[in-house]
Amino acid sequence: METLLTAIVTWLSIGFGLPVNYDHPRVEFVSPATMNAVQFRGRVPLHSHGARGAESQPGHQTSPREVEALYDDASHTIYLPEGWSGKTPAEVSVLVHEMVHYLQNVAGLKFECPQARERLAYAAQNQWLARSGRNLMDEFELDGLTVLLRTKCMH
């Protein structure tokens, strides 16, 4: 896992200008029930990437679909589901998405709203998928309009 995280950090730094930080986050593999408990335990900010794009933010309704990954700013922990192997571009892309949040967090980057933080995470995830001829729509049923709405500040 350390080698994969290092490769992702390097790729994100070169391709997206994120600051390099090789002090990797903790990664935990948890059950769906634990993932849901972590998601709703009230620790803010918490960022999740849901199956088929069921994005969740604290205080917002979520779809009943299973969450695929979470990043917790406070504990510097990425939560991945049990059984995650990293053997497919889609699985690794979810880790890429959460690593964007980790690098944003440890660099102290500020955003106008929580949704704005997602712009770069989705862009990086989509570009990671594109390396193997895939995209967010095919892998997660996330079209451009949905990504736009999930990354737009609504205040």
N, C-alpha and C positions, 0 to 999 in steps of 0.2 A: 504494500500500500504506500509506503514512504516514497518509493521510486515513482509511482504513478502521480502522487501528489506533487513531487518535485517537478515532474514533466509538465503537469497542468499549470503550476505557478509560473514556470519559465514561459510556456506558451501564452498565458494570459498577460504576462508582463510585456513580451515582445509584440503580441498582436493587438493588445487593448490598452497598453500604457499603465497597467496597474502596478503599484509598487511591489517589488520582489520581497517576499518574506518566506524563508525556508523553515521557519519555526511553525510546523504544520499544526492544524487544528486536531483536536481529538476526533476520532471517527468511531461511532458505535453502531452496531448492527442490532436492531430491535424488532420486536413483533409488531404487527399492525396495531394491536391494543396499546402497546407502549407508545408507539408513534402518535396515536391519537391523544393519549394522556399528556405527552410532552407538548403537543401542539396547543392544547387547551389549558395548560396549567397556569396561564396568566403571566408568564415571563415575557416581557416585551423589551426590545423587538425580537420577534421570532419570524423567520421567513421559511416558507414551505414551498415545495414544488410537488404538485399533485398529479396523480395519474390522469392521463388525457387532459392535462393542463388545469386541473382543479386547484387553482392557486388559492391560498388562504393567507389572510392577515389577521392579527388579533382584532377582535371586535367586528369582524365581517363574517357574514354567513358563508358557509362552505358547501360544496356539493357533497353528496354522500360517498363519492368515490374515494378510494384509498389514497392517502398521501404517500408519495414516493420518496421524499427526502425533506429534511428540515435542517436549518442552521440556527443555532442559538448564540446570539451575540455575547450574552453574559458568561457562558461557560466555554466559548470558543469550540463548540462541538457540532459536528455534522452527524445527523442521525440518518442512517440508511436502513432499509428493510432487511430482515433476515433473508438469506438467500441471494442477496445482491452479490454478484460475482465480478462485475466489471468486464464481462466477456463480450458485451455488445456495445456498439457505438451509443445506443440510446441510454444504457445504464451509465456509461462513463459520462455522457452529456449531463446527466442529472448531477453527478459529482462536480463537473465543471461549473454548473449553475451555482451550486452551493459554495464552491471555492471562490467565486466572484464575491459573494457576500462576505466570506471570511476575510478576503484581502481588503475589501471596502471597509470592513469593521476595524481591523487592526491598524489600517492606515489613518483611521479617524476621518474618513471622507464624510462630508455632510451633503444632505439631499433636501430638496424642498418638501418632499413628502415620502412616505415609505414606498409608494408605488414607483417613484422615480428611480429608486435603487434597483428595480427589476429590469430597467431598460438594458443595461450592460449585461446583466446575467442572461437574459433571453438572447441577446445578440451573440454572446460568446457560445451559448449552448447551441444555437442554430448553426454557427460557423463550425463548431466541432462536428456536428452531424453532417454538414456539407462536405467535410473531408472524406466521408465514405458514401457520398451520393444520397444522403438522407436529409430530412428537414423536420421542423417542429410539427408541421401539419401531418405528415405521414406517421411519425412516431408517437405524437401526443395529441393529435387532433386539435392543434393550436394554429389558427389562421392569423394572418396579419392584423386583422381588425381586433380580434380577441387580445392579442399581445399588446396592441396599441392601447386598448381600454384598460388593461391590467397594469400598464406602465405610466398612465396619465394621472396627474394630480387633479383631483376633483373638488378643489376648494375655491 
